[in-house]
Amino acid sequence: MDIRRGKFAIKDVSWNNGLSLISWLYHTDEVLCKAVEHFQGKNWKKIAECFKDRTDVQCLHRWQNVLNPELVKGPWSKEVNF
C-alpha cells in the first residue's frame, strides 16, 4: 500500500483575512480512504501523517461527514421522522 506523505498536490485557497484554507481534492480523498482502511479507522494521528497539511481532527471530520460509505445522506426515513 502506498500512502506516502505529500504524494499528491494540495490546492491552496487563501481567504481575505490571511487565513489559508486547503481544500480536499479527489486524490487526497483517495489517500484518506486507503489510510482509513489500512489503520481500520482507529489511529487518526497515524492517518494524518499521510498528509503534509492535515490534522487528525481534519481527517476524522472529512471521513465522518463526507467519505464514510455508511453515511446516510438525504431525507430522513419515516421511522426517524416521527
N, C-alpha and C positions, 0 to 999 in steps of 0.2 A: 504494500500500500504506500502510495506516495502522497503525503500530505505535508510537504515541506513548507516551512515558513517563507512568506514573501514570494511564492512561485507565481502568483497572478497579480496583475496590476490592479490597484485600487483607485477608483476615481475620487478626486478631491474636489469638494464643492465648498467654497467659502461663503460665510454669511457676512452681512454688512458690519456687524459689531466685532469682527475679527475672529470670532469662533469658527472652527472648521468642522464640517460635517462630512464624514466619509461614508458614501453610500455603499450598500451591498450590491455586488454585481453577480451575474449568473455564475461566474467561475468561483467566486468566494462562497456563494451558497452551496455549490458542489463540494468544495473543500470542507465546509461546515458539516454537511450531511455525512461525508465519509469519516470525518473525525468523530462525530456523534456515534456512528456505527462502530468504529474502532474502539472507542472508550466506553461504549454501551451507555452513553449519556450520563455517566456517573462522575466524571472528573472534569469539571468545566475549566479549571485552571490549565490543565494539560491541553484541552481542546483549544483554548485561547492562544496557546503557544504556537499554534499553526498559523497565526496571523501576526503581522507586524504591528498593526494599529487597532487591535480589538482587545477588550477586557473579557473576563469570564462572564460578567453580568450581561454584556452586549451579546455575546454568543448565546447564552441561555435564553435571553429575551427573543432573539431572532428565531431560535429553534421553537420555543414555546408558542410564539404569537404568529409565526409566518410559515415555517417549513415543516413542522411536525405533521406527518401524514395522518395522524389520529385526530388532528384538529378539525372540528366540525365548523364549517363556515356556512352562512346562510340563515334563513329564518328558523326560529325555534319550532320544535315539533309541538303538536297539540298536548302531549303528555307534559312537556315542560312549561308550556304557555297556559297555565291554568289560572 
